[in-house]
Amino acid sequence: MDHEFWKDIHERGGIPAVRGALEALPDDLPPQDADAAAELAMRVIEEDIARVNARADRAEERARELADETREVRRRLAEHTARTTGD
């Protein structure tokens, strides 16, 4: 995973920023405002999790593609070797 992706997650603050923001809320916050803050916090966390999962899915797909390419190269090398050595 590239530096820019993680830099963006870090700059957004992710879970530590959410935790800090929730801890900074006043104790006497009205329940409706507390619920709204919790909902917003959950959305931020869910968005970051979704972004990380999507990135992992793309990396997994790329790994499968590379494995397929590796098998194909090995197959071609074996064919070439068989042709050139007379086997």
Disulfide bonds with the S-S distance in Angstrom:
none
